Amino acid sequence: MALENLISIEFTQEELTNLDTHLEAIQQILAGKTVNLTPEQRQQYGRIANQNKLIVDKAKSHMEQHPNWVPSFIDKAEFDKDYTARMQIEGRVQMLENLTQQLLDTKTLLDHDNYTNTLSFYRTMRYLAGENEAGAKTVYEDMKTLFKKASRTQNTDETTATSS
């Protein structure tokens, strides 16, 4: 009985080249305009929630209606510049996050298909090695060492997780 194949896709070399070219173009456009925060900085600055976005929008509206009420220590031009750039970025971030999730989900299914087939191949090699099929024992023993490492790592992780 054939194994269920959850996904079947392939990319042409032209598609991959085109994708890479466009990703590189995005990187070039963003170079010098984006930053990489440390985990500590991400924690420090955080993200503003939807409620706080509404507060920022309302403050901007009031600042524009009553420019004489804007405190002198607020650089209104810089505030407007930051506000505009944030609005320009937000939709693009959502699009990139959506594309990233699609790629990750696709990779997950591809990984699942590959690993399921690998397990079937390994079991077949174990069976053939037991039947003394020429060369099967060498393949089985080679793969067996990898499964022992994976099993040991999982057991170590489980032990660490339960003792924490």
C-alpha positions, -999 to 999 in steps of 0.1 A, spaced: 0 0 0 14 34 -10 20 60 16 -2 91 17 17 120 1 5 151 17 20 175 -8 36 174 -42 53 205 -55 84 215 -74 100 247 -85 117 253 -118 152 268 -117 137 299 -134 111 302 -106 138 299 -79 161 324 -96 132 348 -100 122 343 -63 158 349 -52 161 380 -74 130 395 -59 140 387 -23 174 402 -29 157 433 -43 136 436 -12 167 433 10 184 461 -11 154 484 -7 153 478 31 190 481 36 198 509 60 161 515 67 153 485 90 169 474 122 175 441 140 167 444 177 182 421 203 157 399 223 162 422 252 154 453 231 123 436 217 111 430 253 120 466 262 102 483 233 75 457 227 47 462 203 17 485 206 -16 467 208 -46 476 187 -60 498 215 -27 517 216 -27 522 178 -61 538 182 -46 561 209 -17 571 186 -42 577 157 -63 599 180 -33 618 193 -21 625 157 -55 638 148 -57 661 177 -21 673 171 -31 682 135 -63 700 147 -45 718 174 -9 723 164 -4 750 191 -11 724 218 18 701 207 45 704 234 78 719 222 97 688 232 78 667 207 93 669 172 60 669 152 78 665 119 96 634 132 64 621 147 46 624 113 76 608 95 76 578 119 38 575 117 38 575 79 67 549 77 49 527 102 17 528 81 37 520 50 54 491 67 24 475 84 6 461 54 39 448 39 48 431 72 14 413 72 20 402 36 55 389 44 43 371 76 15 354 55 40 343 29 65 332 56 37 311 72 27 296 39 64 286 32 67 271 67 35 252 64 45 239 30 80 229 44 63 211 73 43 189 49 73 183 27 93 173 58 65 150 70 64 133 36 101 129 35 104 116 71 75 91 67 91 77 36 125 76 54 110 55 82 95 31 57 128 28 39 146 22 72 121 -5 82 125 -21 48 163 -21 53 159 -36 88 137 -64 73 161 -70 44 191 -70 67 173 -97 87 168 -117 55 205 -114 47 199 -94 15 232 -84 0 243 -49 11 211 -43 32 229 -48 65 255 -21 57 227 4 49 207 -6 79 236 -3 103 245 31 88 210 44 93 206 27 127 233 49 142 213 80 132 181 67 148 200 59 180 213 95 182 178 109 176 163 85 202 190 94 227 185 132 221 147 128 225 152 109 257 177 135 270 153 163 261 124 145 278 145 138 309 155 175 310 119 186 305 105 164 332 132 173 357 127 211 352 
